[in-house]
Amino acid sequence: MSIDKSLKTKGKLVRPRNVFTRTERIKILKAEGKWEPTMSVFGIPKVKTVKVKRKAKSEKKAAKAESEAAPAASAAAPAAKEKAKK
């Protein structure tokens, strides 16, 4: 039975999965160097899921505000020096 088109999500599965298929686990173990060709495909050790942390939107806005404020401050500094010389 198939899922109705209205029930499907756009990004399929957005959050990280904590259960991998056997082939995915073998690929991860090979990448980590923990897989040997003589090992059985049954009883494969567990593989830890790497979760990606998202940055908060407020951090992005704060960083953008700081980057915009920096050129304005650097432009104001020479003007302040000229006033101090007079």
C-alpha positions in Angstrom: 0.0 0.0 0.0 1.4 3.4 -0.9 1.2 6.7 1.1 -1.1 9.4 -0.2 0.7 12.3 -1.9 -0.7 14.8 0.7 0.9 12.9 3.6 4.4 12.8 2.2 6.9 15.3 3.6 8.9 17.5 1.2 12.4 16.6 2.6 11.5 13.0 3.2 13.2 12.5 6.6 14.7 15.8 7.8 16.0 14.7 11.2 19.0 12.3 11.5 18.1 8.6 11.6 19.2 6.5 14.5 18.7 3.1 12.8 20.8 2.2 9.8 20.5 -0.6 7.3 23.1 -3.3 7.4 24.8 -1.9 4.3 24.9 1.6 5.7 26.5 0.3 9.0 29.1 -1.6 7.0 30.0 1.5 5.0 30.4 3.5 8.2 32.5 0.8 9.8 34.7 0.7 6.8 35.2 4.5 6.9 36.1 4.3 10.6 38.5 1.4 9.9 36.6 -1.0 12.2 35.4 -3.4 9.4 37.4 -6.5 8.4 36.4 -8.6 5.4 36.5 -11.7 7.5 33.7 -10.5 9.8 30.2 -11.8 9.6 27.4 -9.6 8.4 25.3 -10.8 11.3 26.0 -9.3 14.7 27.6 -6.2 13.3 28.5 -3.7 16.1 26.3 -0.7 16.7 27.2 2.5 14.9 26.8 5.9 16.6 24.7 8.5 14.8 26.3 11.8 14.2 23.7 14.5 14.9 24.2 17.9 13.2 23.5 20.8 15.5 21.7 23.8 13.9 22.6 27.3 14.7 19.9 29.4 16.2 18.4 32.1 14.1 19.3 34.8 16.7 23.0 33.9 16.4 22.9 34.5 12.7 21.1 37.9 13.1 23.6 38.9 15.8 26.6 38.0 13.6 25.1 39.9 10.7 24.5 43.0 12.9 28.1 42.9 14.2 29.5 42.6 10.6 27.4 45.6 9.6 28.4 47.6 12.6 32.1 47.0 12.1 32.5 49.0 8.9 30.5 51.9 10.4 32.8 51.9 13.4 35.9 51.8 11.3 34.7 54.7 9.2 33.9 56.8 12.4 37.4 56.2 13.9 39.3 58.4 11.3 36.8 61.2 11.7 37.3 61.1 15.5 41.1 61.2 15.1 40.8 64.3 12.8 38.7 66.1 15.4 41.2 65.3 18.1 44.1 66.8 16.1 42.3 70.1 15.7 
